[in-house]
Amino acid sequence: MSTFPTSSVQEARAALAARLRELRLDAGITGKQLAGRCGWSVAKSSRIENAVTAPSDADIRTWCAACGCDGQADDLIAANRQADSMYVQWKRLQRTGMKQLAETSAKLYDRTRLFRVYASHVIPGYLQTPGYAGALMSTIAGFRGTPDDVSEAVEVRMRRARVIQEGDHRFATLVEEDVLHHRVGDGEVMAGQLGHLIACMGLPSMSLGIIPAASARDQVMWPLEQFTVFDDARIHVELLAAKVTVTAPGELDLYLRAFARMTELAVYGPEARALILKAIEALH
């Protein structure tokens, strides 16, 4: 699993660097002269201008002042922060615990009409039972060393999950068969979670496909990182170290094409139910 930012982040940082370079060129000064005016090394100017190092807010203000363009600093800082928000470490997102992170995504869930979710390692949040969510969050909190507010975070997640039964929302969900056998919590928790999946298959808003572990993938698609598509405008990709937000049209299209190919591998209805029942039986 990759832990590097996607090209959306790189493109945003490159665009900001290009704008800073244009300011310097329009001011008619060299990189060395810019560094002198800013009071830092030529190497730092070069790293910023070539998108090797992301500038701080103060760096951008200093750069703009050196180029006589103070009025552009606020817009450039906003662009820099937007690029920074595309790749956010979980440690930063969860520094105060998991409850706040769950709450911040609630509005996004409420306004999204079509969810496309590919689950490669855990059951998607809106399909989790309280027992499964609690066991999963406890493991994550312990691994990442974040504050333990699991009980409160589970409550928020359960409230957020009401979108599968309320409002005008549709869910196209693809789950790898291996996820059904990856034990989170004890056998009772897993049995309850798998039973809940079967129950959710009957919801009018839900399309649930299971991708068999034995699927022939060489001509279609290999397992990917877990991701959620919100309508056709935004994608959250879950990496080990961070959450990546994808908004670039080209990359959105790439994930949507991957999702479409994954649907060719999935089974639905009775066949999907049989795979879930097989996983329940394996618990005993």
N, C-alpha and C positions, 0 to 999 in steps of 0.2 A: 504494500500500500504506500503510495507516494505521500510525502509530507511537505511537498513544495507547493507554492501558490500556483494557480492556473494562469493561463495566458491573459485572462481578463485583468488580473492584478498587474501583470507585467506591462500590458498595453497602457493601463491607466498611469502607471509610474513613468513610462516612457513618454507619454503625452505631456505630463507635467514637466519633465526634464527638458523636453523640446521647447516648451513655452518659456522656461527660464533662460535657455540658450538664446532664444529670439530676443528677449529683453536685453541681454548682454550685447548681442550683435547690433540691435537698433541703437543702443547707447554708444556704439563705436569704440568699445573697450575690449582688450584682450582678457583671457582667463587670468593671466598674471596680474593685470591691473585690477580686475574685479576682486581677486583674493586680497590685494593690498588694501583696497577700500573697505573690505569686509573684516579685515584683521585676522584672516585665517590662512591656511596653507593653500598653495596652488592645487595640491593633490585633492583637497576637500572640494574645491570648486569643480574639478574634473569628475570626481565621483558623483557629485550631485547632478552635473550636466549630462552625464552618461547613464543616469538611472541606476548606478551601482549602490549608492547610499540614498535613502529617503531623507529629505530635509525636514528639520523641525519647523514649527511655526516661526520661531525666532530667526532661523536661517532664511526663510522665505522673505520675512520683513527686511532683514539686513540686505539680502540680494536685491530686492526691489529698490531700496533706498540707494544702494550703490549705483543702480542703473537710472535713477531719477524717475522711478515709476511707483512711488509709494501707493498711489491710488489703486494699483492692481493687486496689492498684497492680499486683501481679504478674499478675493475670488480664487486666487491661487492656493491659499490656505484651505479654503473649502474643498477644492479639487484634491488637494493632498490628503485631507481627512477622509474623503470619499474613497480614494484608493486604499487608504489604510484600513477602512472598514470592510473591504472585500476579503481580507485575510486576517482573521482575528484568532489568536490563540485561545484554546479552551481555558487555560489558566487565567487569562485576562477576563474572559466572559463570566467565569465562575468564581471570581475572586471573593465575592460576598456570599457564595453558595449557589444553589441551583434554582431556588424559587424565583429570584429576580429574572433570570434568563428565561424561564418558562413564561413569566408574566409579559415580558417584552415581545414575545412571539404571538401572544394571544390575538392582538389586533390584526396581524398578518393572516392568521387562520380565519378570522371572522370575515375578512374582505375577499379572501380567495374563493373562487367559484369552482375551479377544476384543479385538483391535486393529482400529480403523477408521482408515485413514490416507488423507488427501487430499494429493497432491503436486502443487503448482502451479509449482515452479521447480527442484527437484532430486530425484533418485531417493531414496526413503526410506532411512534408514540401514541397516535390516536387509536391504535388497536390494543394498547397494553392494558392489562389488569392492574389494580393497585398493588397486588403482591409482586408481580413481575417488575413493574416500574420501581417499586421500593428496593427490591433486590439489586436491580441494575444500577440505580443511582447510588446505592451504598457502596457498590464495587467501584464505581467511577470516582466517588468522593474519596475513598480510601487510596486509590491509585494516584489520583492527582493531588491529594493533600488539600482539598478545598473544604471550606466550612460545612459542617454536617447539618443541613436543614432539609433532609430527605423527606420527612413527613409532610412538611409544608409544601415542598416542591411537587410531591405526588398529588396532593390535593389540587394544586393549580393545573397539573397535567390532566387530571380527570375532568376538571371543569372545561379545559380546552378541548378535550376529546368529544364534547357534546356536539361538535360540528358535524359528526358523522350521522347524527340523528335529527339535528335541528337546522333550519335555514336551507337556502338554495346552494348546496355544495355537492360535488361529485368527486369520487375517489377511485382512481385507477391505481391499484396496488399490486406490485410484483414482489414476491418473497422467495428467496432461494430456499430449496428444501433443507439445506444444511442448517438454516436458521431454526427450523422446527426441532432439530436435535441438539442445538447448542443450549445446554442447560443453564438457565438463569434462576437462581434460587433453588429450592429443593423440588422433589418430585411432585408434591402437591401443588406448588406454585406453577410449575410447568404444565401440569394437567389442566389446571384452571385456565391458564393462558391459551392453551391449544383449544380447549373447549370454547373459549370466548371467540377465537378466530372462526370456528365453525358457525357460531351464532351470528357473527357479523356478516358472514357471507350472504345471509338472507336480507340484509338491509337494502332498500331501494337505491340508496346513494352509493353502494359499494360494489366495485368489481375487484375480486381478489383472485389473483393467479399465482400458482406455485410453480417455480421452475425446477423440474426434477434434477437431482444431482447427476443423473446419468445422461443428461441432454448432450447431444453432439453439437459442440459449440464452434468447431473450427471454421464453419462457413457463416456463422451468425454473429456471436458476440461472446466474449469472455467475461467472467465475474468482475464487477467494477466496485468502486467505493460507493457507500450508501449515499443516495441523494434524493432530494425532494424538489419537484418543479411546482412553483406557485403560478397558476394560470400559464401564460406563455412569456412572462416577463422577468422571472427571477428564479434562481436555483440555489439551494443550499447544499453544499457538498461536505460530508462529514469525514475529515481526515483524523488520524490519530492525535495530532498535535493541535489542530485548528479547525474552525469552520470557514469554508470559502464561499463567498457569495458571487455568483456568476450572473452578469447582466449583459455582457457583450453579445450582440445578435449572432455572430458567427459561432460562438461557443454555446449559446443557448440551443442553436440548431443542432450542434454536435450531440448534446445530451438528449435532445428530443429524438434524434435519429437512433441513438443507442437504445433509448427506452422502447421505441417502436420495434426494434429488432428483438429486444428481450421478450416482448409480448408474443413473438413467434415461437419462443421456447416454452412458454408457460402453458399449464393445463388449468382448466376451470371446472366449476360445477362438481359433479360426482367424482371426477378424477382428482381434483384438488382436495376434496373432502377425504378421499381415500388416503392420500399422502399424509394428511393431518392425523387421521385415525391411526395410521401406521406409526407415527411419531408418539402418539399417546400410548399405544401398546408397548412400544420400546421402553417406556418408563418403568414398566413392571418387571 
